[in-house]
């Protein structure tokens, strides 16, 4: 029973680490998403400022804006998929933690049972009839 508990506790720890890793990746994707949004806003602001020399660069700015929009959509899709993965990992972790608690309770009950059996055996071996 103790071996089973140790194995389950190791699995719980690995699942915690996987969940933390996924959360870290999700945070990085969100940071990238914010950076892309900021770059788009800056580019749109430059297009809208009305400077004369910007007419020369409108084509390249429009292409850059299109690329930023595509990158932003890719990052958003990755972020949504990773968010679902984080949810799944959290649920899996909760189930495994619940299993670990149940096994720990069973192990404690077994230990208590063995302890009581030893007390009774020792009492029988001592030859006394009372427990006092």
C-alpha positions in Angstrom: 0.0 0.0 0.0 2.9 2.4 0.8 4.5 1.7 -2.6 1.2 2.5 -4.3 0.9 5.7 -2.4 4.4 6.8 -3.2 3.8 6.1 -6.9 0.6 8.1 -6.9 2.3 11.0 -5.1 5.0 11.0 -7.8 2.3 11.1 -10.5 0.6 14.0 -8.7 3.9 15.9 -8.6 4.5 15.3 -12.4 1.0 16.4 -13.2 1.5 19.6 -11.1 4.7 20.3 -13.1 3.0 19.7 -16.4 0.2 22.1 -15.4 2.7 24.8 -14.3 4.5 24.4 -17.6 1.3 24.7 -19.6 0.4 27.8 -17.6 3.8 29.3 -18.2 3.5 28.7 -22.0 0.0 30.2 -21.9 1.4 33.3 -20.2 4.0 33.7 -22.8 1.4 33.4 -25.6 -0.7 36.0 -24.0 2.4 38.3 -23.7 3.0 37.7 -27.4 -0.6 38.5 -28.2 -0.4 41.8 -26.3 2.8 42.6 -28.2 1.2 42.0 -31.5 -1.8 44.0 -30.6 0.4 46.9 -29.6 2.4 46.7 -32.8 -0.9 46.8 -34.8 -2.1 49.8 -32.9 1.2 51.6 -33.4 1.1 50.9 -37.1 -2.5 52.0 -37.5 -1.6 55.2 -35.5 1.3 55.9 -37.9 -1.0 55.3 -40.9 -3.6 57.7 -39.5 -1.2 60.5 -38.5 -1.5 62.1 -41.9 2.1 62.9 -42.6 3.0 63.5 -46.2 5.9 61.1 -46.4 3.8 58.2 -45.2 2.2 58.0 -48.6 5.4 56.3 -49.9 5.2 53.6 -47.3 1.5 52.8 -47.2 1.8 49.6 -49.2 4.5 48.2 -47.0 2.7 49.3 -43.9 -0.5 47.6 -45.1 1.4 44.4 -45.8 3.0 44.5 -42.3 -0.5 45.1 -40.8 -1.8 42.0 -42.6 1.1 39.9 -41.4 0.6 41.1 -37.8 -3.1 40.2 -38.1 -2.2 36.7 -39.3 0.3 36.2 -36.6 -2.2 37.5 -34.0 -4.8 35.0 -35.2 -2.2 32.1 -35.0 -1.2 33.1 -31.5 -4.9 33.4 -30.5 -5.6 29.9 -31.8 -2.6 28.4 -30.0 -3.7 30.2 -26.9 -7.2 28.8 -27.0 -5.8 25.3 -27.6 -3.4 25.6 -24.7 -6.1 27.0 -22.4 -8.1 23.9 -23.1 -5.1 21.8 -22.3 -4.5 23.6 -19.0 -8.2 22.9 -18.1 -7.8 19.3 -18.9 -4.5 19.0 -16.9 -6.2 20.8 -13.9 -9.0 18.3 -14.0 -6.6 15.3 -14.3 -4.6 16.7 -11.4 -7.6 17.0 -9.2 -8.7 13.4 -9.9 -5.2 12.2 -9.1 -5.0 14.2 -5.9 -8.3 12.8 -4.9 -7.0 9.3 -5.6 -3.9 10.0 -3.6 -6.0 11.1 -0.6 -8.1 8.0 -0.8 -5.1 5.7 -1.0 -3.5 7.6 1.9 -6.6 7.1 4.0 -6.6 3.4 3.1 -2.9 3.1 4.0 -3.6 4.8 7.4 -6.5 2.4 8.0 -4.3 -0.6 7.2 -1.6 0.7 9.5 -4.1 1.2 12.3 -5.5 -2.3 11.7 -2.0 -3.9 11.8 -1.3 -1.9 15.0 -4.4 -3.1 16.7 -3.8 -6.7 15.7 -0.3 -6.5 17.2 -1.7 -5.1 20.4 -4.2 -7.9 20.6 -1.6 -10.5 19.8 0.7 -9.1 22.4 -2.1 -9.1 24.9 -3.0 -12.7 24.1 0.7 -13.7 24.4 0.9 -12.1 27.8 -1.9 -14.2 29.1 -4.0 -11.4 30.6 -7.8 -11.4 30.2 -8.4 -7.7 30.7 -7.2 -4.8 28.6 -6.4 -2.7 31.7 
